[in-house]
């Protein structure tokens, strides 16, 4: 036990020394690179840009130009409908009536004559419909002009309105006609000439977007709306037939929603190693190591990278953490301490699930065979499946959901039976920086080995052979570690390569 523990500590120390050695080299290189006045090599600058472009990009945002016909003049629409143009104009605020004190005493006077007399006394212009008839008896002393005027109108079921500086007397029929005209005018203001606009959707789902755009249509009562929104799946377009103001609102919404989705490059490295090496790697990469848990639960999950103080070192670790990991894993593989099973990479959209699957199909004979008809050979998958769903929080931070499932056949199953699968699963959600590495472990496998040694020939003698031989049995646990590094793909910068070529030409010309 002490020997085993000492071996594990030596291995951890050795890996730690290698890790610190790589960090120091990178720190030195970073410090040299940060010196002022250093002349850039055109050759390396050119291939640096090509390396950045090889990782891929996310599409850039494109703005749509709103091109709609000018708003139709309501006056022209009113003339087409046979409505007086002045009814389409805005109603001016009502003036106040005179409030001078008056005294008046009359008997059996015609109503139109009385109204004209009152208007003349207050220097007001007045228009009276010929249908205004009747005789009035009036006797007032020191009363306000407006009170006397309104009292006479109410007594005979009349009303008044201002037409500029003129008081217009209205009968009940006149009021009904005015209300009808005003109602028609308001309806025409609501029902503007419709505009049809077709917009091609580049990134969003047109069906889902069309359902949202329908809420922007103006209502006309009873749950109905002015206009319509139609989806053309063949061209991936939305056809809007509505008033201009509604279409302008819908275009603004489309411009905000139909944007290119960020893309994330997921790099993974799947390795198989001994428990001691796994523990040493876990400690260096901020690992928390535990023993196997029942039912294939997550054994330990780590994220991040240990870094020491100093701006240069932190900058180097942040940008070159993945390279350090790859170098360290390659060195351990050359020493025979681990086996890199695969290094897959996949690019996916923000909030879209992506998975990588690797494994074998196990053949077995299905039940039901006869002497004349042999049993059918069927296959069952035993694979390692890595499933990730990233979400970009901002330009430097990613939340990523990781799910790992490993199925392997039970070694005790018979060939003529369907093999039962032993499933181990690890699932977690972590928040990482762009280019930061997280490692997931806990997927272990027991490896049993048996060996025998002894005196040749004599160890095979029945019963007595046990005196001349010795048997050895050992059980080791192999750990599977999965390192995952997400990279946010930046938007493509137009003409960046062309600008670089011009800079290189200028450098070459200056050297000559």
Buried (B, 14 or more C-beta within 10 A) or exposed (E): EEEEEEEBEEBBEBBBEBBEEBBEEBBEEBEEEEEEEEEEEBEEBBEEBEEEEEEEBBBEEEEEEEEEEEEEEBBEBBEEEEBEEEBBEEEEEEEEBBEEEBEBEBEEBEBBEBBBEBBEBBEBEBEBBEEBEEEBEBEBEEBBBBEBBBEBBEEBEBBBBBEEEEBBBBBEEBBEEBEEBEEBBEEBEEEBEBBBBEBEBEBBEBEEBBEBBBEBBBEEEEEEBBBEBEBBEEEBBBBBBBBBBBBBBBBEBBBEBBBBBBBBBBBBBBBBBBBBBBBBBBBBBBBEBEEBEEEBEBBBBBBBBEBEEEEBBBBBBBEBBBEBBBBBBEBBBEEEBBEBBEEBEBBBBBEEEBEBEEEEEBEBBEEEEEEEEEEEEEEBEBBBBBBBBBBBEEEEBBBBBBBBBBBBBEEEBEEEEBBEBBEBBBBBEBEBBBBBBBBBBBBBBEEEEEEEEBEEEEBEEEEEBEEBBEEEEEEEBBBBBBBBBBBBBBEEEEEEEEEBBEBBEEBEEEEE
